[in-house]
Every structure is written in C-alpha cells, then in structure tokens.
Amino acid sequence: MSELLNVIGLVGNSVLPIFVFLTMFNVGLTQTMEDFSQHFFEWRFYLRMLFVNFLISPLVMWLLLQVFSLSRPLEIGLIIFSMAAGAPFVIKLTQYSEHDVALGATLMVVLVLFTSAFIPVALPLILPGIDIDGWGIFISLVRQLVLPIFLGMVLKRFAARFVEKIQPWVGKLSNITLWVVVVGILIGELEGLLEILGQGAILASVLFILVLCVLGYFIAGKSDKDHLQDLGALGSGQRNTAACMIIASSKFSDIPEVLLIITIANTLGIIMLVYIAKYLSKDNDESNTETA
C-alpha cells in the first residue's frame, strides 16, 4: 500500500512543472498588451492590492501562527502560502463573479511580477534559520511564472490562428494537470495528511483565506461599480499555487509537509473562492465571453 501511495505522489510531483508552465502559458495565450493597457489607469487599486498581498497577508498569517501551535514544517508551508500572490485562477474567479476578465488578468500579472521579486527578498528574512538562495528563487520564479506568460502573448500576437486552435486544449490540460498534482500529492502523502488533521493547520488556512478576502474587499477601494472590491477580495484570497509549489518542491523537497499543507490550503481556497465569486456575481450583469 505504501509503495502505491509513493507512486501516486511521485506522479503528482512529476506533473507539477508541467502544470506551472501550462497555467502561466495559458494566461499569455488569452491576453494581449491591449487588454492590460486599458486597465493601467487603476494604479491606486494595484497599490492597494500590493499592500494587502505583500504586507497585510504575511502579518495576518503571523498572527494566526501565534494562535495555532503548529509544527515547523506546517508553519513554513503556511508562511510561503501567505507570501505568494497572483494566481492564474483569479481569471477564472473573475469570470465566475461576472467582471471584466482583462482586469482580473492585469491584477494577476501585477501580483505575479511582485511575487517574483518579493519572495526572494522576504523569505530569507522571515526564515533566517533556513538556508535559502534568494537569487536562485528569483530566477526560478521568473523562468517558470513570467516567461511562459510572455511566450504565450508573443504567440498570440504573431500566430493568432495557431493560438485559436491550441488555447482551448492548453486551458483544459492546465486544469487537468492541476488536479493531477493536487490529488497525487494528497493521496501520496495520505499518512502525513492524517497526521495534520486536528493540528489546527487546516483551520488556520481557512481563516486566513476568509480574512484576506474581507480585507481585500474593503481595502480595494470603491468605484462606480463594485468590480474593484470584488476583485480585491478574490485576488487577495486566492494565493499563487504555482509559486508556492515551486519553492516548496525545490527548497523544501526533504520536508514533504511543507508542500502538503500548501496543497491542502490551495484546494480549500479554490473551493471556497468559487462559491464566494458566484455569490459576488449576484449583483453583476456584466458577462464575459473569453475563456481563461
């Protein structure tokens, strides 16, 4: 039985880099510079989101860790989870909430770029007792998160017909690989999962996501519509799974609990935020036709 679990876990970890590439590549295939440029004037909104996601978010997690007495690996996983923002799934959540997909994509790209610069600097400061190569993390995040986006955008710009054919398949494969990774890691680390239950880490994850959603909603700022507040909630609550998993799998590969709690927190976040996004859509009438 243990051998079977190990094989399933190995599959999940092996598919992880494919999931990261396809997810970010798909963002580039569905967006253009024109899509982003029409929302650049919302700079106050982006500054507020940077404040929530890179200052308030780690502080909220730190406060929760003072309440919940967790093992060090679980603390490390949740700290990484709190520091990584800009999940591509924000685009899908934007669709569910019936807001402009391009605005959600622009917010996601802004957060991805800052995540790539923020984590390499902040993580060694927050975890001083652990040997962390900040520059190596930066190069890894840029290579795996940022470059696939630009590759997709270049293809969309110069090979539009080709992109029209492959984008739906890339989008589907990115979703499939996400669940292969999630299920593979959860089942592969089933024994560790059972040990985590009852320690408070899962409850801390749920509370963290809910608090970030509320803070993101109210700090985002009001506009003529509630689209900034809705996206502020969704963009803050949904963390960057790809960035978290890159760091956990490369820098903490010998501590499986780190990746496990990140996977659990991400799965809970997806489920919760889908329902939150659909709830927020009740007072919206703006439909979006482009599929992320």
C-alpha positions as CSV (number, residue, x, y, z in Angstrom):
1,M,0.0,0.0,0.0
2,S,2.8,2.4,0.9
3,E,4.5,1.7,-2.4
4,L,1.3,2.6,-4.3
5,L,1.0,5.8,-2.4
6,N,4.6,6.7,-3.2
7,V,4.0,6.1,-6.9
8,I,0.9,8.3,-6.9
9,G,2.8,11.0,-5.0
10,L,5.7,10.7,-7.5
11,V,3.2,11.3,-10.4
12,G,1.8,14.4,-8.7
13,N,5.3,15.9,-8.1
14,S,6.4,14.9,-11.7
15,V,3.4,16.7,-13.3
16,L,4.0,19.8,-11.1
17,P,6.3,21.7,-13.5
18,I,4.0,20.9,-16.5
19,F,1.1,22.3,-14.5
20,V,3.0,25.5,-13.8
21,F,4.1,26.0,-17.4
22,L,0.7,25.3,-18.9
23,T,-1.1,27.5,-16.4
24,M,1.1,30.6,-17.0
25,F,1.4,29.9,-20.7
26,N,-2.4,29.8,-21.0
27,V,-2.6,33.3,-19.4
28,G,-0.4,34.6,-22.2
29,L,-2.5,32.9,-24.8
30,T,-5.7,34.5,-23.6
31,Q,-4.5,38.1,-23.1
32,T,-2.8,40.9,-25.0
33,M,-0.9,44.1,-24.1
34,E,-4.0,46.0,-25.2
35,D,-6.1,44.0,-22.7
36,F,-3.7,45.0,-19.9
37,S,-3.2,48.7,-21.0
38,Q,-6.9,49.5,-20.8
39,H,-6.7,48.9,-17.0
40,F,-3.4,50.7,-16.2
41,F,-5.3,53.7,-15.0
42,E,-6.4,51.7,-12.0
43,W,-3.0,52.2,-10.4
44,R,-4.4,53.1,-7.0
45,F,-6.2,49.8,-6.9
46,Y,-3.0,47.9,-7.7
47,L,-1.1,49.7,-5.0
48,R,-3.8,48.7,-2.5
49,M,-3.6,45.2,-3.7
50,L,0.2,45.1,-3.3
51,F,-0.3,46.5,0.3
52,V,-2.8,43.7,1.1
53,N,-1.0,40.8,-0.6
54,F,2.6,41.6,0.5
55,L,2.3,43.4,3.8
56,I,-1.1,42.6,5.3
57,S,-1.1,39.0,4.2
58,P,2.1,37.8,5.9
59,L,1.1,39.8,9.0
60,V,-2.3,38.0,9.2
61,M,-0.6,34.6,8.8
62,W,1.9,35.6,11.5
63,L,-0.9,36.5,13.9
64,L,-2.7,33.2,13.2
65,L,0.5,31.2,13.8
66,Q,0.7,32.9,17.2
67,V,-2.8,31.4,18.0
68,F,-2.3,28.0,16.5
69,S,0.6,25.9,17.8
70,L,1.9,24.1,14.7
71,S,4.9,22.1,13.8
72,R,7.7,24.0,12.0
73,P,7.1,22.4,8.5
74,L,3.5,23.4,8.7
75,E,4.4,26.9,9.7
76,I,6.9,27.2,6.8
77,G,4.3,26.0,4.3
78,L,1.7,28.5,5.5
79,I,4.2,31.3,5.5
80,I,5.1,30.6,1.9
81,F,1.4,30.4,1.1
82,S,0.8,33.8,2.6
83,M,3.6,35.4,0.6
84,A,2.8,34.3,-2.9
85,A,0.1,36.2,-4.8
86,G,-1.1,36.4,-8.4
87,A,-2.8,33.1,-9.1
88,P,-3.9,32.5,-12.7
89,F,-7.1,31.0,-11.2
90,V,-8.0,34.7,-10.4
91,I,-9.0,35.0,-14.1
92,K,-11.5,32.1,-13.7
93,L,-12.8,33.6,-10.5
94,T,-13.3,36.9,-12.3
95,Q,-15.4,35.1,-14.8
96,Y,-17.5,33.5,-12.1
97,S,-18.1,36.9,-10.5
98,E,-19.1,38.3,-13.9
99,H,-16.5,41.0,-14.1
100,D,-14.0,42.1,-16.8
101,V,-11.6,39.2,-17.4
102,A,-8.9,41.6,-18.6
103,L,-8.9,43.5,-15.3
104,G,-8.6,40.2,-13.4
105,A,-5.7,39.2,-15.7
106,T,-4.0,42.5,-15.3
107,L,-4.2,42.3,-11.5
108,M,-2.8,38.7,-11.7
109,V,0.2,39.8,-13.8
110,V,1.0,42.7,-11.4
111,L,0.9,40.3,-8.5
112,V,2.9,37.7,-10.2
113,L,5.7,40.2,-11.0
114,F,5.8,41.4,-7.5
115,T,5.7,37.9,-6.1
116,S,8.8,37.0,-8.2
117,A,10.7,40.0,-6.6
118,F,9.2,39.9,-3.1
119,I,9.6,36.3,-2.0
120,P,13.4,36.0,-2.8
121,V,14.0,39.1,-0.6
122,A,11.5,38.5,2.2
123,L,11.6,34.7,2.6
124,P,15.3,34.6,3.9
125,L,14.4,37.4,6.3
126,I,11.3,35.7,7.7
127,L,13.0,32.2,7.8
128,P,16.6,33.2,8.9
129,G,17.5,29.8,10.2
130,I,17.0,28.1,6.9
131,D,19.4,28.2,4.0
132,I,17.5,29.9,1.2
133,D,19.1,31.1,-2.0
134,G,17.1,34.3,-2.7
135,W,18.6,34.9,-6.2
136,G,18.0,31.3,-7.1
137,I,14.3,31.6,-6.1
138,F,14.0,34.8,-8.2
139,I,15.5,33.2,-11.3
140,S,13.3,30.1,-10.8
141,L,10.1,32.2,-10.4
142,V,10.8,34.4,-13.3
143,R,11.6,31.5,-15.6
144,Q,8.6,29.4,-14.6
145,L,6.0,32.1,-14.0
146,V,6.8,35.2,-16.0
147,L,8.5,33.8,-19.2
148,P,5.6,31.5,-20.1
149,I,3.2,34.4,-20.0
150,F,5.2,36.5,-22.4
151,L,5.8,33.4,-24.6
152,G,2.0,33.0,-24.9
153,M,1.5,36.7,-25.6
154,V,4.1,36.7,-28.4
155,L,2.4,33.7,-30.0
156,K,-1.0,35.3,-29.7
157,R,0.5,38.4,-31.3
158,F,2.2,36.8,-34.3
159,A,0.4,33.5,-34.7
160,A,-3.2,34.3,-33.8
161,R,-4.8,31.5,-35.8
162,F,-2.5,28.9,-34.3
163,V,-3.3,30.2,-30.8
164,E,-7.0,29.9,-31.5
165,K,-6.6,26.2,-32.2
166,I,-4.3,25.3,-29.3
167,Q,-5.6,27.6,-26.5
168,P,-8.7,25.6,-25.5
169,W,-6.5,22.5,-25.3
170,V,-3.9,24.3,-23.2
171,G,-6.6,25.6,-20.9
172,K,-8.1,22.1,-20.4
173,L,-4.7,20.5,-19.9
174,S,-3.7,23.1,-17.3
175,N,-6.9,22.3,-15.4
176,I,-6.3,18.5,-15.7
177,T,-2.7,18.8,-14.5
178,L,-3.7,21.0,-11.6
179,W,-5.9,18.2,-10.3
180,V,-3.4,15.5,-11.1
181,V,-0.9,17.5,-8.9
182,V,-3.4,18.1,-6.1
183,V,-4.8,14.5,-6.0
184,G,-1.4,13.0,-6.4
185,I,0.2,15.0,-3.6
186,L,-2.8,14.5,-1.2
187,I,-3.0,10.7,-1.8
188,G,0.7,10.3,-2.0
189,E,1.1,12.0,1.4
190,L,-2.0,10.4,2.9
191,E,-0.2,9.4,6.1
192,G,1.1,12.9,6.5
193,L,-2.4,14.3,5.8
194,L,-3.9,12.2,8.5
195,E,-1.3,13.4,10.9
196,I,-2.1,17.1,10.0
197,L,-5.8,16.6,10.8
198,G,-6.5,18.0,14.2
199,Q,-3.4,20.1,14.5
200,G,-5.2,23.4,13.5
201,A,-3.3,24.0,10.2
202,I,-6.4,23.4,8.1
203,L,-8.5,25.7,10.2
204,A,-5.7,28.3,10.1
205,S,-5.7,28.1,6.3
206,V,-9.5,28.6,6.1
207,L,-9.4,31.6,8.5
208,F,-6.5,33.1,6.6
209,I,-8.3,32.9,3.3
210,L,-11.5,34.4,4.7
211,V,-9.7,37.2,6.5
212,L,-7.8,38.1,3.3
213,C,-11.0,38.1,1.3
214,V,-12.6,40.5,3.7
215,L,-9.6,42.8,3.9
216,G,-9.1,42.8,0.2
217,Y,-12.7,43.7,-0.4
218,F,-12.6,46.7,1.9
219,I,-9.1,48.0,1.1
220,A,-9.6,47.7,-2.7
221,G,-11.4,51.0,-2.8
222,K,-14.9,51.9,-4.1
223,S,-15.7,52.7,-7.8
224,D,-18.7,53.4,-9.8
225,K,-19.4,49.7,-9.6
226,D,-18.2,47.1,-7.1
227,H,-15.8,45.4,-9.5
228,L,-12.7,46.7,-7.7
229,Q,-14.0,45.4,-4.4
230,D,-15.0,42.1,-5.7
231,L,-11.7,41.6,-7.5
232,G,-9.9,42.8,-4.4
233,A,-11.5,40.1,-2.4
234,L,-10.8,37.3,-4.9
235,G,-7.3,38.5,-5.8
236,S,-6.3,38.6,-2.2
237,G,-7.9,35.3,-1.1
238,Q,-6.5,33.2,-3.9
239,R,-2.8,32.6,-3.4
240,N,-0.3,31.7,-6.1
241,T,-0.3,28.0,-6.1
242,A,2.4,27.7,-8.8
243,A,4.9,29.9,-7.0
244,C,4.2,28.2,-3.6
245,M,4.8,24.7,-5.2
246,I,7.9,25.8,-7.0
247,I,9.5,27.0,-3.7
248,A,8.2,24.0,-1.7
249,S,9.3,21.4,-4.2
250,S,12.8,22.9,-4.9
251,K,13.8,24.3,-1.5
252,F,12.0,22.0,0.9
253,S,11.8,18.8,-1.0
254,D,13.1,16.9,2.1
255,I,10.2,18.2,4.2
256,P,7.0,16.9,2.4
257,E,4.7,18.5,5.0
258,V,5.5,21.9,3.5
259,L,4.2,21.1,0.1
260,L,1.3,19.1,1.6
261,I,-0.1,21.9,3.7
262,I,0.2,24.3,0.7
263,T,-1.7,21.8,-1.5
264,I,-4.4,21.5,1.2
265,A,-4.7,25.2,1.7
266,N,-4.9,25.8,-2.1
267,T,-7.6,23.2,-2.6
268,L,-9.7,24.6,0.2
269,G,-9.1,28.1,-1.2
270,I,-10.3,27.1,-4.7
271,I,-13.5,25.6,-3.4
272,M,-14.3,28.5,-1.0
273,L,-13.5,31.2,-3.6
274,V,-15.6,29.7,-6.3
275,Y,-18.6,30.0,-4.1
276,I,-17.6,33.5,-3.0
277,A,-17.2,34.6,-6.6
278,K,-20.6,33.2,-7.6
279,Y,-22.1,35.0,-4.6
280,L,-20.5,38.3,-5.6
281,S,-21.9,37.8,-9.1
282,K,-25.5,38.2,-7.9
283,D,-25.5,42.0,-8.3
284,N,-23.4,42.0,-11.5
285,D,-24.8,41.9,-15.1
286,E,-21.5,42.1,-17.0
287,S,-20.9,38.9,-18.9
288,N,-17.5,37.8,-20.1
289,T,-17.2,35.6,-23.2
290,E,-13.4,34.9,-23.2
291,T,-12.5,31.6,-21.6
292,A,-9.4,31.6,-19.5
